[in-house]
Amino acid sequence: MNLVVDLNKLEELDEAIEVSNKVFKPSLSEARRYHNKDDWQEVIKSGGLLITAKDGKMVVGYAVCYPKKEKFHIWNAGVLESHRRLGVWTKMYGVIWKFAISKGFRYLTLNTYKDKFPQMYAFCLNQGFKEYKIENGKSFFIKTI
């Protein structure tokens, strides 16, 4: 695998959304809320970050993050099933971590569902995130930078 990670290449946004749709298979209401191109552009242009991971020319993973005061929040992220357990997310996470440090954020946050995404849940625990709240099955995590 020839993995390349890019930052804020808006020309790759459509491909990132396509990966998101394949990973999450959103309902119509979820698609409007979490997979809307205008929302993603707004997040990115207002101090956020789009990360795309490409294997060759194909986007296989993405993350969209944004600032929340002293926190940098990983809002939406996914890796194609065909490219899981190959280090794609770990590499993207490393880029997010370095970016957050370089911008002076104090915390990194993300939310996930233990039952729906057990690998992401385990990743959070393994990386030292603290689960500070559970609401409707959603786990809220925070990690000091």
N, CA, C and O atoms as a GROMACS GRO file, in nm:
protein
  580
    1MET      N    1   0.086  -0.118   0.000
    1MET     CA    2   0.000   0.000   0.000
    1MET      C    3   0.089   0.123   0.000
    1MET      O    4   0.185   0.133   0.077
    2ASN      N    5   0.056   0.217  -0.086
    2ASN     CA    6   0.128   0.344  -0.096
    2ASN      C    7   0.038   0.454  -0.041
    2ASN      O    8  -0.037   0.516  -0.116
    3LEU      N    9   0.045   0.476   0.092
    3LEU     CA   10  -0.047   0.567   0.160
    3LEU      C   11   0.008   0.708   0.165
    3LEU      O   12   0.121   0.731   0.209
    4VAL      N   13  -0.074   0.804   0.119
    4VAL     CA   14  -0.040   0.946   0.124
    4VAL      C   15  -0.152   1.016   0.200
    4VAL      O   16  -0.270   0.994   0.172
    5VAL      N   17  -0.115   1.100   0.296
    5VAL     CA   18  -0.214   1.176   0.373
    5VAL      C   19  -0.204   1.322   0.333
    5VAL      O   20  -0.097   1.382   0.337
    6ASP      N   21  -0.318   1.380   0.294
    6ASP     CA   22  -0.325   1.519   0.252
    6ASP      C   23  -0.409   1.600   0.350
    6ASP      O   24  -0.500   1.547   0.415
    7LEU      N   25  -0.376   1.729   0.362
    7LEU     CA   26  -0.450   1.820   0.448
    7LEU      C   27  -0.522   1.925   0.364
    7LEU      O   28  -0.464   1.986   0.275
    8ASN      N   29  -0.649   1.944   0.394
    8ASN     CA   30  -0.731   2.051   0.338
    8ASN      C   31  -0.727   2.062   0.187
    8ASN      O   32  -0.723   2.172   0.132
    9LYS      N   33  -0.727   1.949   0.119
    9LYS     CA   34  -0.741   1.950  -0.027
    9LYS      C   35  -0.890   1.940  -0.058
    9LYS      O   36  -0.946   1.831  -0.070
   10LEU      N   37  -0.951   2.057  -0.072
   10LEU     CA   38  -1.096   2.060  -0.094
   10LEU      C   39  -1.138   1.989  -0.222
   10LEU      O   40  -1.253   1.947  -0.235
   11GLU      N   41  -1.046   1.975  -0.316
   11GLU     CA   42  -1.079   1.902  -0.439
   11GLU      C   43  -1.101   1.752  -0.410
   11GLU      O   44  -1.153   1.681  -0.496
   12GLU      N   45  -1.062   1.706  -0.292
   12GLU     CA   46  -1.084   1.566  -0.254
   12GLU      C   47  -1.207   1.549  -0.164
   12GLU      O   48  -1.235   1.439  -0.116
   13LEU      N   49  -1.281   1.658  -0.144
   13LEU     CA   50  -1.397   1.654  -0.054
   13LEU      C   51  -1.504   1.558  -0.103
   13LEU      O   52  -1.560   1.482  -0.023
   14ASP      N   53  -1.535   1.560  -0.231
   14ASP     CA   54  -1.639   1.469  -0.283
   14ASP      C   55  -1.601   1.323  -0.259
   14ASP      O   56  -1.686   1.242  -0.222
   15GLU      N   57  -1.474   1.290  -0.279
   15GLU     CA   58  -1.428   1.152  -0.256
   15GLU      C   59  -1.436   1.116  -0.108
   15GLU      O   60  -1.470   1.003  -0.074
   16ALA      N   61  -1.404   1.212  -0.022
   16ALA     CA   62  -1.413   1.188   0.122
   16ALA      C   63  -1.558   1.160   0.162
   16ALA      O   64  -1.584   1.070   0.241
   17ILE      N   65  -1.651   1.237   0.108
   17ILE     CA   66  -1.792   1.216   0.137
   17ILE      C   67  -1.838   1.080   0.084
   17ILE      O   68  -1.919   1.012   0.148
   18GLU      N   69  -1.787   1.042  -0.031
   18GLU     CA   70  -1.820   0.911  -0.087
   18GLU      C   71  -1.771   0.799   0.006
   18GLU      O   72  -1.843   0.701   0.029
   19VAL      N   73  -1.650   0.812   0.060
   19VAL     CA   74  -1.599   0.714   0.156
   19VAL      C   75  -1.688   0.714   0.280
   19VAL      O   76  -1.722   0.607   0.332
   20SER      N   77  -1.725   0.831   0.327
   20SER     CA   78  -1.812   0.841   0.443
   20SER      C   79  -1.944   0.768   0.421
   20SER      O   80  -1.991   0.696   0.509
   21ASN      N   81  -2.002   0.785   0.304
   21ASN     CA   82  -2.128   0.717   0.273
   21ASN      C   83  -2.112   0.566   0.269
   21ASN      O   84  -2.201   0.492   0.312
   22LYS      N   85  -1.997   0.519   0.219
   22LYS     CA   86  -1.971   0.374   0.215
   22LYS      C   87  -1.948   0.319   0.356
   22LYS      O   88  -1.993   0.208   0.387
   23VAL      N   89  -1.880   0.394   0.439
   23VAL     CA   90  -1.849   0.348   0.574
   23VAL      C   91  -1.974   0.347   0.662
   23VAL      O   92  -2.000   0.249   0.732
   24PHE      N   93  -2.050   0.456   0.659
   24PHE     CA   94  -2.160   0.473   0.754
   24PHE      C   95  -2.297   0.433   0.700
   24PHE      O   96  -2.389   0.407   0.778
   25LYS      N   97  -2.312   0.428   0.568
   25LYS     CA   98  -2.442   0.395   0.508
   25LYS      C   99  -2.554   0.472   0.578
   25LYS      O  100  -2.645   0.413   0.636
   26PRO      N  101  -2.547   0.605   0.571
   26PRO     CA  102  -2.640   0.688   0.649
   26PRO      C  103  -2.784   0.684   0.598
   26PRO      O  104  -2.811   0.666   0.480
   27SER      N  105  -2.874   0.700   0.694
   27SER     CA  106  -3.015   0.720   0.657
   27SER      C  107  -3.025   0.860   0.596
   27SER      O  108  -2.928   0.935   0.596
   28LEU      N  109  -3.142   0.893   0.543
   28LEU     CA  110  -3.161   1.025   0.482
   28LEU      C  111  -3.135   1.137   0.582
   28LEU      O  112  -3.068   1.235   0.550
   29SER      N  113  -3.188   1.124   0.704
   29SER     CA  114  -3.168   1.229   0.804
   29SER      C  115  -3.020   1.236   0.847
   29SER      O  116  -2.968   1.345   0.870
   30GLU      N  117  -2.954   1.121   0.860
   30GLU     CA  118  -2.811   1.121   0.894
   30GLU      C  119  -2.729   1.183   0.782
   30GLU      O  120  -2.633   1.256   0.807
   31ALA      N  121  -2.767   1.155   0.658
   31ALA     CA  122  -2.696   1.212   0.543
   31ALA      C  123  -2.706   1.364   0.545
   31ALA      O  124  -2.607   1.433   0.518
   32ARG      N  125  -2.823   1.416   0.576
   32ARG     CA  126  -2.840   1.561   0.584
   32ARG      C  127  -2.756   1.621   0.697
   32ARG      O  128  -2.702   1.731   0.683
   33ARG      N  129  -2.746   1.548   0.807
   33ARG     CA  130  -2.677   1.600   0.926
   33ARG      C  131  -2.526   1.583   0.921
   33ARG      O  132  -2.452   1.673   0.962
   34TYR      N  133  -2.478   1.469   0.873
   34TYR     CA  134  -2.336   1.439   0.884
   34TYR      C  135  -2.263   1.424   0.751
   34TYR      O  136  -2.140   1.414   0.750
   35HIS      N  137  -2.333   1.421   0.641
   35HIS     CA  138  -2.269   1.394   0.512
   35HIS      C  139  -2.302   1.502   0.409
   35HIS      O  140  -2.305   1.476   0.289
   36ASN      N  141  -2.326   1.622   0.457
   36ASN     CA  142  -2.366   1.734   0.373
   36ASN      C  143  -2.242   1.813   0.332
   36ASN      O  144  -2.169   1.865   0.417
   37LYS      N  145  -2.218   1.823   0.204
   37LYS     CA  146  -2.097   1.888   0.152
   37LYS      C  147  -2.086   2.033   0.199
   37LYS      O  148  -1.977   2.078   0.236
   38ASP      N  149  -2.196   2.107   0.199
   38ASP     CA  150  -2.191   2.247   0.243
   38ASP      C  151  -2.145   2.258   0.389
   38ASP      O  152  -2.066   2.345   0.423
   39ASP      N  153  -2.196   2.167   0.474
   39ASP     CA  154  -2.155   2.168   0.615
   39ASP      C  155  -2.006   2.136   0.629
   39ASP      O  156  -1.935   2.200   0.708
   40TRP      N  157  -1.960   2.038   0.553
   40TRP     CA  158  -1.818   2.000   0.561
   40TRP      C  159  -1.730   2.118   0.517
   40TRP      O  160  -1.629   2.148   0.580
   41GLN      N  161  -1.769   2.185   0.409
   41GLN     CA  162  -1.692   2.300   0.362
   41GLN      C  163  -1.689   2.411   0.467
   41GLN      O  164  -1.585   2.472   0.491
   42GLU      N  165  -1.803   2.436   0.530
   42GLU     CA  166  -1.812   2.538   0.633
   42GLU      C  167  -1.718   2.507   0.749
   42GLU      O  168  -1.646   2.595   0.797
   43VAL      N  169  -1.719   2.382   0.793
   43VAL     CA  170  -1.632   2.339   0.903
   43VAL      C  171  -1.485   2.359   0.866
   43VAL      O  172  -1.407   2.411   0.946
   44ILE      N  173  -1.448   2.318   0.748
   44ILE     CA  174  -1.309   2.326   0.703
   44ILE      C  175  -1.265   2.472   0.688
   44ILE      O  176  -1.156   2.509   0.731
   45LYS      N  177  -1.350   2.554   0.627
   45LYS     CA  178  -1.313   2.694   0.601
   45LYS      C  179  -1.312   2.779   0.728
   45LYS      O  180  -1.253   2.887   0.728
   46SER      N  181  -1.377   2.732   0.835
   46SER     CA  182  -1.380   2.811   0.958
   46SER      C  183  -1.279   2.758   1.061
   46SER      O  184  -1.307   2.753   1.181
   47GLY      N  185  -1.162   2.721   1.012
   47GLY     CA  186  -1.056   2.678   1.102
   47GLY      C  187  -1.048   2.528   1.123
   47GLY      O  188  -0.968   2.481   1.204
   48GLY      N  189  -1.129   2.453   1.050
   48GLY     CA  190  -1.129   2.308   1.063
   48GLY      C  191  -1.022   2.244   0.976
   48GLY      O  192  -0.935   2.312   0.920
   49LEU      N  193  -1.030   2.115   0.967
   49LEU     CA  194  -0.928   2.037   0.897
   49LEU      C  195  -0.994   1.921   0.824
   49LEU      O  196  -1.074   1.848   0.882
   50LEU      N  197  -0.959   1.904   0.698
   50LEU     CA  198  -0.996   1.786   0.621
   50LEU      C  199  -0.869   1.707   0.598
   50LEU      O  200  -0.771   1.759   0.546
   51ILE      N  201  -0.871   1.581   0.638
   51ILE     CA  202  -0.759   1.492   0.612
   51ILE      C  203  -0.810   1.383   0.520
   51ILE      O  204  -0.916   1.324   0.545
   52THR      N  205  -0.736   1.356   0.413
   52THR     CA  206  -0.769   1.244   0.327
   52THR      C  207  -0.647   1.153   0.320
   52THR      O  208  -0.533   1.199   0.314
   53ALA      N  209  -0.674   1.024   0.322
   53ALA     CA  210  -0.569   0.924   0.308
   53ALA      C  211  -0.594   0.853   0.176
   53ALA      O  212  -0.704   0.803   0.150
   54LYS      N  213  -0.492   0.851   0.092
   54LYS     CA  214  -0.506   0.790  -0.040
   54LYS      C  215  -0.410   0.672  -0.054
   54LYS      O  216  -0.294   0.678  -0.013
   55ASP      N  217  -0.462   0.566  -0.113
   55ASP     CA  218  -0.382   0.453  -0.154
   55ASP      C  219  -0.373   0.465  -0.305
   55ASP      O  220  -0.468   0.433  -0.377
   56GLY      N  221  -0.258   0.512  -0.352
   56GLY     CA  222  -0.248   0.547  -0.493
   56GLY      C  223  -0.329   0.673  -0.517
   56GLY      O  224  -0.306   0.776  -0.454
   57LYS      N  225  -0.425   0.665  -0.609
   57LYS     CA  226  -0.510   0.781  -0.638
   57LYS      C  227  -0.647   0.773  -0.572
   57LYS      O  228  -0.728   0.865  -0.586
   58MET      N  229  -0.673   0.665  -0.499
   58MET     CA  230  -0.806   0.644  -0.439
   58MET      C  231  -0.807   0.686  -0.293
   58MET      O  232  -0.724   0.642  -0.213
   59VAL      N  233  -0.904   0.772  -0.258
   59VAL     CA  234  -0.923   0.810  -0.118
   59VAL      C  235  -0.983   0.689  -0.045
   59VAL      O  236  -1.087   0.637  -0.084
   60VAL      N  237  -0.914   0.646   0.061
   60VAL     CA  238  -0.956   0.528   0.137
   60VAL      C  239  -0.993   0.562   0.281
   60VAL      O  240  -1.048   0.479   0.354
   61GLY      N  241  -0.961   0.685   0.322
   61GLY     CA  242  -0.993   0.729   0.457
   61GLY      C  243  -1.000   0.880   0.462
   61GLY      O  244  -0.943   0.948   0.377
   62TYR      N  245  -1.069   0.932   0.562
   62TYR     CA  246  -1.084   1.076   0.576
   62TYR      C  247  -1.112   1.109   0.722
   62TYR      O  248  -1.150   1.022   0.801
   63ALA      N  249  -1.092   1.233   0.756
   63ALA     CA  250  -1.135   1.286   0.886
   63ALA      C  251  -1.165   1.434   0.868
   63ALA      O  252  -1.094   1.504   0.796
   64VAL      N  253  -1.270   1.480   0.933
   64VAL     CA  254  -1.304   1.621   0.938
   64VAL      C  255  -1.303   1.661   1.085
   64VAL      O  256  -1.370   1.600   1.168
   65CYS      N  257  -1.225   1.763   1.116
   65CYS     CA  258  -1.208   1.808   1.254
   65CYS      C  259  -1.232   1.959   1.261
   65CYS      O  260  -1.222   2.030   1.160
   66TYR      N  261  -1.264   2.007   1.381
   66TYR     CA  262  -1.282   2.152   1.396
   66TYR      C  263  -1.249   2.196   1.538
   66TYR      O  264  -1.253   2.116   1.631
   67PRO      N  265  -1.217   2.325   1.554
   67PRO     CA  266  -1.185   2.378   1.687
   67PRO      C  267  -1.311   2.407   1.768
   67PRO      O  268  -1.412   2.451   1.714
   68LYS      N  269  -1.301   2.382   1.898
   68LYS     CA  270  -1.406   2.418   1.995
   68LYS      C  271  -1.334   2.477   2.115
   68LYS      O  272  -1.307   2.407   2.213
   69LYS      N  273  -1.304   2.606   2.108
   69LYS     CA  274  -1.225   2.675   2.211
   69LYS      C  275  -1.090   2.609   2.226
   69LYS      O  276  -1.012   2.608   2.131
   70GLU      N  277  -1.059   2.552   2.343
   70GLU     CA  278  -0.927   2.492   2.365
   70GLU      C  279  -0.922   2.346   2.321
   70GLU      O  280  -0.822   2.277   2.341
   71LYS      N  281  -1.031   2.299   2.261
   71LYS     CA  282  -1.040   2.160   2.215
   71LYS      C  283  -1.035   2.154   2.064
   71LYS      O  284  -1.082   2.244   1.994
   72PHE      N  285  -0.978   2.045   2.013
   72PHE     CA  286  -0.984   2.016   1.871
   72PHE      C  287  -1.065   1.888   1.858
   72PHE      O  288  -1.025   1.784   1.910
   73HIS      N  289  -1.179   1.896   1.789
   73HIS     CA  290  -1.276   1.788   1.786
   73HIS      C  291  -1.269   1.711   1.655
   73HIS      O  292  -1.278   1.769   1.547
   74ILE      N  293  -1.254   1.580   1.665
   74ILE     CA  294  -1.262   1.491   1.548
   74ILE      C  295  -1.410   1.463   1.528
   74ILE      O  296  -1.470   1.385   1.602
   75TRP      N  297  -1.468   1.527   1.428
   75TRP     CA  298  -1.613   1.527   1.409
   75TRP      C  299  -1.662   1.408   1.329
   75TRP      O  300  -1.761   1.345   1.366
   76ASN      N  301  -1.595   1.376   1.220
   76ASN     CA  302  -1.641   1.273   1.130
   76ASN      C  303  -1.518   1.208   1.069
   76ASN      O  304  -1.433   1.278   1.013
   77ALA      N  305  -1.506   1.077   1.080
   77ALA     CA  306  -1.388   1.008   1.028
   77ALA      C  307  -1.425   0.866   0.990
   77ALA      O  308  -1.513   0.805   1.051
   78GLY      N  309  -1.356   0.813   0.891
   78GLY     CA  310  -1.380   0.675   0.852
   78GLY      C  311  -1.273   0.624   0.757
   78GLY      O  312  -1.203   0.701   0.692
   79VAL      N  313  -1.264   0.492   0.751
   79VAL     CA  314  -1.171   0.423   0.661
   79VAL      C  315  -1.251   0.312   0.593
   79VAL      O  316  -1.328   0.241   0.657
   80LEU      N  317  -1.230   0.298   0.461
   80LEU     CA  318  -1.298   0.191   0.388
   80LEU      C  319  -1.266   0.056   0.452
   80LEU      O  320  -1.154   0.034   0.498
   81GLU      N  321  -1.363  -0.031   0.454
   81GLU     CA  322  -1.344  -0.163   0.514
   81GLU      C  323  -1.224  -0.236   0.454
   81GLU      O  324  -1.151  -0.306   0.525
   82SER      N  325  -1.203  -0.221   0.324
   82SER     CA  326  -1.091  -0.288   0.256
   82SER      C  327  -0.955  -0.241   0.305
   82SER      O  328  -0.854  -0.308   0.282
   83HIS      N  329  -0.950  -0.127   0.373
   83HIS     CA  330  -0.822  -0.069   0.417
   83HIS      C  331  -0.810  -0.058   0.569
   83HIS      O  332  -0.721   0.009   0.621
   84ARG      N  333  -0.899  -0.125   0.639
   84ARG     CA  334  -0.890  -0.125   0.786
   84ARG      C  335  -0.782  -0.222   0.831
   84ARG      O  336  -0.749  -0.319   0.762
   85ARG      N  337  -0.728  -0.193   0.948
   85ARG     CA  338  -0.622  -0.274   1.009
   85ARG      C  339  -0.492  -0.270   0.928
   85ARG      O  340  -0.410  -0.362   0.935
   86LEU      N  341  -0.476  -0.163   0.850
   86LEU     CA  342  -0.354  -0.144   0.772
   86LEU      C  343  -0.279  -0.018   0.816
   86LEU      O  344  -0.181   0.021   0.752
   87GLY      N  345  -0.325   0.045   0.923
   87GLY     CA  346  -0.258   0.164   0.975
   87GLY      C  347  -0.306   0.296   0.918
   87GLY      O  348  -0.248   0.400   0.945
   88VAL      N  349  -0.412   0.293   0.838
   88VAL     CA  350  -0.463   0.416   0.775
   88VAL      C  351  -0.509   0.513   0.882
   88VAL      O  352  -0.465   0.628   0.884
   89TRP      N  353  -0.598   0.469   0.972
   89TRP     CA  354  -0.649   0.559   1.076
   89TRP      C  355  -0.536   0.603   1.169
   89TRP      O  356  -0.532   0.720   1.210
   90THR      N  357  -0.446   0.514   1.203
   90THR     CA  358  -0.336   0.549   1.293
   90THR      C  359  -0.252   0.661   1.233
   90THR      O  360  -0.210   0.752   1.303
   91LYS      N  361  -0.227   0.653   1.103
   91LYS     CA  362  -0.149   0.758   1.036
   91LYS      C  363  -0.226   0.890   1.034
   91LYS      O  364  -0.169   0.996   1.060
   92MET      N  365  -0.355   0.884   1.004
   92MET     CA  366  -0.436   1.006   1.002
   92MET      C  367  -0.443   1.066   1.142
   92MET      O  368  -0.433   1.188   1.158
   93TYR      N  369  -0.462   0.982   1.244
   93TYR     CA  370  -0.468   1.030   1.382
   93TYR      C  371  -0.338   1.100   1.420
   93TYR      O  372  -0.340   1.203   1.488
   94GLY      N  373  -0.225   1.046   1.378
   94GLY     CA  374  -0.097   1.110   1.406
   94GLY      C  375  -0.089   1.250   1.346
   94GLY      O  376  -0.034   1.341   1.408
   95VAL      N  377  -0.142   1.267   1.228
   95VAL     CA  378  -0.144   1.399   1.163
   95VAL      C  379  -0.237   1.494   1.240
   95VAL      O  380  -0.204   1.610   1.260
   96ILE      N  381  -0.352   1.444   1.282
   96ILE     CA  382  -0.445   1.526   1.361
   96ILE      C  383  -0.378   1.570   1.491
   96ILE      O  384  -0.386   1.686   1.528
   97TRP      N  385  -0.313   1.478   1.558
   97TRP     CA  386  -0.245   1.504   1.685
   97TRP      C  387  -0.141   1.615   1.668
   97TRP      O  388  -0.137   1.711   1.745
   98LYS      N  389  -0.057   1.602   1.566
   98LYS     CA  390   0.048   1.702   1.541
   98LYS      C  391  -0.012   1.837   1.506
   98LYS      O  392   0.036   1.941   1.550
   99PHE      N  393  -0.119   1.836   1.425
   99PHE     CA  394  -0.186   1.961   1.387
   99PHE      C  395  -0.240   2.030   1.512
   99PHE      O  396  -0.222   2.150   1.530
  100ALA      N  397  -0.307   1.954   1.599
  100ALA     CA  398  -0.366   2.011   1.721
  100ALA      C  399  -0.258   2.070   1.811
  100ALA      O  400  -0.277   2.177   1.868
  101ILE      N  401  -0.147   2.003   1.823
  101ILE     CA  402  -0.034   2.054   1.902
  101ILE      C  403   0.018   2.184   1.841
  101ILE      O  404   0.040   2.282   1.912
  102SER      N  405   0.037   2.183   1.709
  102SER     CA  406   0.094   2.301   1.642
  102SER      C  407   0.005   2.424   1.654
  102SER      O  408   0.054   2.537   1.648
  103LYS      N  409  -0.125   2.403   1.672
  103LYS     CA  410  -0.220   2.515   1.683
  103LYS      C  411  -0.247   2.553   1.830
  103LYS      O  412  -0.324   2.645   1.856
  104GLY      N  413  -0.184   2.484   1.924
  104GLY     CA  414  -0.195   2.520   2.064
  104GLY      C  415  -0.320   2.471   2.136
  104GLY      O  416  -0.355   2.525   2.241
  105PHE      N  417  -0.387   2.371   2.082
  105PHE     CA  418  -0.505   2.317   2.150
  105PHE      C  419  -0.461   2.240   2.274
  105PHE      O  420  -0.352   2.183   2.277
  106ARG      N  421  -0.546   2.239   2.376
  106ARG     CA  422  -0.516   2.168   2.502
  106ARG      C  423  -0.572   2.027   2.504
  106ARG      O  424  -0.520   1.940   2.574
  107TYR      N  425  -0.679   2.006   2.426
  107TYR     CA  426  -0.747   1.876   2.430
  107TYR      C  427  -0.785   1.831   2.290
  107TYR      O  428  -0.804   1.911   2.199
  108LEU      N  429  -0.794   1.699   2.276
  108LEU     CA  430  -0.848   1.638   2.156
  108LEU      C  431  -0.974   1.564   2.199
  108LEU      O  432  -0.972   1.494   2.300
  109THR      N  433  -1.084   1.579   2.124
  109THR     CA  434  -1.209   1.514   2.160
  109THR      C  435  -1.265   1.438   2.041
  109THR      O  436  -1.234   1.469   1.925
  110LEU      N  437  -1.347   1.340   2.071
  110LEU     CA  438  -1.424   1.270   1.968
  110LEU      C  439  -1.536   1.193   2.035
  110LEU      O  440  -1.532   1.168   2.156
  111ASN      N  441  -1.635   1.157   1.956
  111ASN     CA  442  -1.749   1.081   2.004
  111ASN      C  443  -1.761   0.956   1.916
  111ASN      O  444  -1.734   0.960   1.797
  112THR      N  445  -1.803   0.846   1.977
  112THR     CA  446  -1.826   0.725   1.901
  112THR      C  447  -1.928   0.638   1.972
  112THR      O  448  -1.966   0.666   2.086
  113TYR      N  449  -1.971   0.536   1.906
  113TYR     CA  450  -2.066   0.440   1.963
  113TYR      C  451  -1.995   0.307   1.985
  113TYR      O  452  -1.946   0.246   1.890
  114LYS      N  453  -1.991   0.263   2.110
  114LYS     CA  454  -1.922   0.139   2.145
  114LYS      C  455  -1.981   0.020   2.068
  114LYS      O  456  -1.906  -0.063   2.017
  115ASP      N  457  -2.112   0.012   2.059
  115ASP     CA  458  -2.175  -0.102   1.993
  115ASP      C  459  -2.162  -0.098   1.841
  115ASP      O  460  -2.144  -0.203   1.778
  116LYS      N  461  -2.170   0.020   1.782
  116LYS     CA  462  -2.163   0.032   1.636
  116LYS      C  463  -2.019   0.031   1.584
  116LYS      O  464  -1.992  -0.021   1.476
  117PHE      N  465  -1.927   0.089   1.662
  117PHE     CA  466  -1.789   0.104   1.617
  117PHE      C  467  -1.692   0.059   1.726
  117PHE      O  468  -1.617   0.140   1.780
  118PRO      N  469  -1.693  -0.071   1.757
  118PRO     CA  470  -1.609  -0.120   1.867
  118PRO      C  471  -1.460  -0.098   1.845
  118PRO      O  472  -1.385  -0.082   1.942
  119GLN      N  473  -1.415  -0.097   1.720
  119GLN     CA  474  -1.272  -0.075   1.695
  119GLN      C  475  -1.232   0.069   1.728
  119GLN      O  476  -1.125   0.092   1.784
  120MET      N  477  -1.317   0.165   1.696
  120MET     CA  478  -1.287   0.304   1.730
  120MET      C  479  -1.294   0.324   1.881
  120MET      O  480  -1.212   0.396   1.939
  121TYR      N  481  -1.391   0.261   1.943
  121TYR     CA  482  -1.403   0.270   2.088
  121TYR      C  483  -1.275   0.216   2.154
  121TYR      O  484  -1.220   0.280   2.244
  122ALA      N  485  -1.229   0.102   2.110
  122ALA     CA  486  -1.106   0.042   2.165
  122ALA      C  487  -0.986   0.130   2.136
  122ALA      O  488  -0.898   0.145   2.221
  123PHE      N  489  -0.980   0.190   2.017
  123PHE     CA  490  -0.870   0.280   1.981
  123PHE      C  491  -0.863   0.395   2.081
  123PHE      O  492  -0.755   0.430   2.128
  124CYS      N  493  -0.977   0.454   2.111
  124CYS     CA  494  -0.980   0.566   2.205
  124CYS      C  495  -0.922   0.526   2.340
  124CYS      O  496  -0.839   0.597   2.397
  125LEU      N  497  -0.966   0.414   2.391
  125LEU     CA  498  -0.916   0.367   2.520
  125LEU      C  499  -0.766   0.338   2.513
  125LEU      O  500  -0.691   0.373   2.605
  126ASN      N  501  -0.722   0.275   2.405
  126ASN     CA  502  -0.580   0.242   2.389
  126ASN      C  503  -0.492   0.365   2.374
  126ASN      O  504  -0.374   0.361   2.408
  127GLN      N  505  -0.548   0.474   2.325
  127GLN     CA  506  -0.471   0.597   2.306
  127GLN      C  507  -0.476   0.690   2.426
  127GLN      O  508  -0.420   0.799   2.423
  128GLY      N  509  -0.542   0.648   2.532
  128GLY     CA  510  -0.545   0.728   2.654
  128GLY      C  511  -0.656   0.830   2.663
  128GLY      O  512  -0.652   0.918   2.748
  129PHE      N  513  -0.755   0.820   2.575
  129PHE     CA  514  -0.872   0.908   2.587
  129PHE      C  515  -0.950   0.868   2.711
  129PHE      O  516  -0.952   0.751   2.749
  130LYS      N  517  -1.015   0.964   2.772
  130LYS     CA  518  -1.102   0.937   2.886
  130LYS      C  519  -1.247   0.953   2.842
  130LYS      O  520  -1.285   1.054   2.782
  131GLU      N  521  -1.326   0.853   2.873
  131GLU     CA  522  -1.469   0.858   2.842
  131GLU      C  523  -1.536   0.937   2.955
  131GLU      O  524  -1.540   0.892   3.069
  132TYR      N  525  -1.587   1.055   2.922
  132TYR     CA  526  -1.642   1.141   3.028
  132TYR      C  527  -1.794   1.147   3.029
  132TYR      O  528  -1.853   1.201   3.123
  133LYS      N  529  -1.858   1.091   2.926
  133LYS     CA  530  -2.005   1.093   2.923
  133LYS      C  531  -2.053   0.987   2.825
  133LYS      O  532  -1.989   0.961   2.723
  134ILE      N  533  -2.166   0.927   2.857
  134ILE     CA  534  -2.236   0.837   2.765
  134ILE      C  535  -2.380   0.885   2.757
  134ILE      O  536  -2.446   0.902   2.859
  135GLU      N  537  -2.426   0.908   2.635
  135GLU     CA  538  -2.562   0.960   2.615
  135GLU      C  539  -2.624   0.889   2.496
  135GLU      O  540  -2.571   0.896   2.385
  136ASN      N  541  -2.735   0.820   2.517
  136ASN     CA  542  -2.803   0.746   2.410
  136ASN      C  543  -2.709   0.652   2.336
  136ASN      O  544  -2.716   0.639   2.214
  137GLY      N  545  -2.620   0.586   2.410
  137GLY     CA  546  -2.526   0.492   2.351
  137GLY      C  547  -2.402   0.555   2.291
  137GLY      O  548  -2.310   0.484   2.248
  138LYS      N  549  -2.396   0.688   2.286
  138LYS     CA  550  -2.281   0.759   2.231
  138LYS      C  551  -2.183   0.789   2.344
  138LYS      O  552  -2.220   0.843   2.448
  139SER      N  553  -2.057   0.752   2.321
  139SER     CA  554  -1.950   0.780   2.418
  139SER      C  555  -1.876   0.906   2.378
  139SER      O  556  -1.841   0.924   2.261
  140PHE      N  557  -1.853   0.993   2.475
  140PHE     CA  558  -1.782   1.117   2.455
  140PHE      C  559  -1.644   1.102   2.518
  140PHE      O  560  -1.631   1.068   2.635
  141PHE      N  561  -1.540   1.127   2.437
  141PHE     CA  562  -1.401   1.109   2.481
  141PHE      C  563  -1.325   1.240   2.477
  141PHE      O  564  -1.354   1.328   2.396
  142ILE      N  565  -1.225   1.250   2.566
  142ILE     CA  566  -1.135   1.366   2.568
  142ILE      C  567  -0.995   1.317   2.605
  142ILE      O  568  -0.979   1.222   2.682
  143LYS      N  569  -0.896   1.383   2.549
  143LYS     CA  570  -0.757   1.351   2.579
  143LYS      C  571  -0.678   1.480   2.589
  143LYS      O  572  -0.689   1.568   2.502
  144THR      N  573  -0.599   1.493   2.692
  144THR     CA  574  -0.512   1.610   2.708
  144THR      C  575  -0.397   1.598   2.610
  144THR      O  576  -0.338   1.491   2.593
  145ILE      N  577  -0.367   1.710   2.545
  145ILE     CA  578  -0.254   1.713   2.451
  145ILE      C  579  -0.128   1.748   2.526
  145ILE      O  580  -0.020   1.757   2.467
   0.00000   0.00000   0.00000
